[in-house]
Amino acid sequence: MRVLRLILAGLVAVAAVAAVLFTAVVVVFTGLAAYVMQLFQRRPGPVQSGPPLAPNRQPAMRTDDAIDVVTTKVPDKPAKH
């Protein structure tokens, strides 16, 4: 009975190793196929995301509308009450 359990555990381990190796081979071949397809694929031209801007158009935000930030020094030790 002990030998049978040992043989079964070995078979399960071998099946797990084979499954992992098969998965690794599938991943490698899928990556290679994608790489080869990318090599032979035509490169698309640049894609415009919207209509071209007119040359005399003003930018959306003026530089004088920037927010001024003021910082205050905070003491390191908390105040005692």
C-alpha positions as a Markdown table, in Angstrom:
| # | Residue | x | y | z |
|---|---|---|---|---|
| 1 | Met | 0.0 | 0.0 | 0.0 |
| 2 | Arg | 2.8 | 2.4 | 0.8 |
| 3 | Val | 4.5 | 1.7 | -2.5 |
| 4 | Leu | 1.3 | 2.3 | -4.4 |
| 5 | Arg | 0.8 | 5.6 | -2.7 |
| 6 | Leu | 4.4 | 6.6 | -3.5 |
| 7 | Ile | 4.0 | 5.6 | -7.2 |
| 8 | Leu | 0.7 | 7.6 | -7.4 |
| 9 | Ala | 2.4 | 10.7 | -5.8 |
| 10 | Gly | 5.2 | 10.4 | -8.4 |
| 11 | Leu | 2.8 | 10.2 | -11.2 |
| 12 | Val | 0.9 | 13.2 | -10.0 |
| 13 | Ala | 4.2 | 15.1 | -9.7 |
| 14 | Val | 5.3 | 14.1 | -13.2 |
| 15 | Ala | 1.9 | 15.2 | -14.6 |
| 16 | Ala | 2.2 | 18.6 | -12.9 |
| 17 | Val | 5.7 | 19.0 | -14.3 |
| 18 | Ala | 4.5 | 18.0 | -17.8 |
| 19 | Ala | 1.6 | 20.5 | -17.6 |
| 20 | Val | 3.9 | 23.3 | -16.6 |
| 21 | Leu | 6.3 | 22.6 | -19.4 |
| 22 | Phe | 3.5 | 22.3 | -21.9 |
| 23 | Thr | 2.2 | 25.7 | -20.8 |
| 24 | Ala | 5.7 | 27.2 | -21.0 |
| 25 | Val | 6.1 | 25.8 | -24.6 |
| 26 | Val | 2.7 | 27.3 | -25.6 |
| 27 | Val | 3.6 | 30.7 | -24.2 |
| 28 | Val | 7.0 | 30.7 | -26.0 |
| 29 | Phe | 5.5 | 29.7 | -29.3 |
| 30 | Thr | 2.7 | 32.2 | -29.0 |
| 31 | Gly | 5.2 | 35.0 | -28.3 |
| 32 | Leu | 7.4 | 33.9 | -31.2 |
| 33 | Ala | 4.3 | 33.9 | -33.6 |
| 34 | Ala | 3.3 | 37.3 | -32.4 |
| 35 | Tyr | 6.9 | 38.6 | -32.9 |
| 36 | Val | 7.0 | 37.2 | -36.5 |
| 37 | Met | 3.6 | 38.6 | -37.3 |
| 38 | Gln | 4.8 | 42.0 | -36.0 |
| 39 | Leu | 7.9 | 41.8 | -38.3 |
| 40 | Phe | 5.8 | 41.3 | -41.4 |
| 41 | Gln | 3.0 | 43.7 | -40.6 |
| 42 | Arg | 2.9 | 47.1 | -42.3 |
| 43 | Arg | 3.5 | 50.1 | -40.0 |
| 44 | Pro | 0.4 | 52.4 | -39.8 |
| 45 | Gly | 0.9 | 56.1 | -40.4 |
| 46 | Pro | 0.6 | 58.6 | -37.5 |
| 47 | Val | -2.9 | 58.8 | -36.0 |
| 48 | Gln | -4.4 | 62.2 | -35.4 |
| 49 | Ser | -6.4 | 62.4 | -32.3 |
| 50 | Gly | -8.6 | 65.3 | -33.4 |
| 51 | Pro | -9.0 | 68.1 | -35.9 |
| 52 | Pro | -5.8 | 70.1 | -36.6 |
| 53 | Leu | -5.5 | 73.4 | -34.7 |
| 54 | Ala | -5.7 | 76.6 | -36.6 |
| 55 | Pro | -2.4 | 78.5 | -36.6 |
| 56 | Asn | -3.8 | 81.7 | -35.1 |
| 57 | Arg | -5.7 | 79.9 | -32.3 |
| 58 | Gln | -4.9 | 80.9 | -28.7 |
| 59 | Pro | -3.9 | 78.2 | -26.2 |
| 60 | Ala | -6.7 | 77.0 | -23.9 |
| 61 | Met | -5.2 | 78.4 | -20.7 |
| 62 | Arg | -3.5 | 81.7 | -20.3 |
| 63 | Thr | -0.3 | 81.8 | -18.3 |
| 64 | Asp | -1.5 | 84.7 | -16.0 |
| 65 | Asp | -4.3 | 82.4 | -14.7 |
| 66 | Ala | -1.9 | 80.2 | -12.8 |
| 67 | Ile | -2.7 | 79.5 | -9.1 |
| 68 | Asp | -0.3 | 81.0 | -6.5 |
| 69 | Val | 0.6 | 78.5 | -3.8 |
| 70 | Val | 1.5 | 79.8 | -0.3 |
| 71 | Thr | 3.1 | 77.4 | 2.2 |
| 72 | Thr | 3.1 | 77.8 | 6.0 |
| 73 | Lys | 5.9 | 76.4 | 8.2 |
| 74 | Val | 4.5 | 73.9 | 10.7 |
| 75 | Pro | 6.4 | 73.4 | 13.9 |
| 76 | Asp | 7.9 | 69.9 | 14.5 |
| 77 | Lys | 6.6 | 69.6 | 18.1 |
| 78 | Pro | 2.9 | 69.7 | 18.7 |
| 79 | Ala | 1.6 | 72.6 | 20.8 |
| 80 | Lys | 0.9 | 72.0 | 24.5 |
| 81 | His | -2.6 | 72.8 | 25.8 |
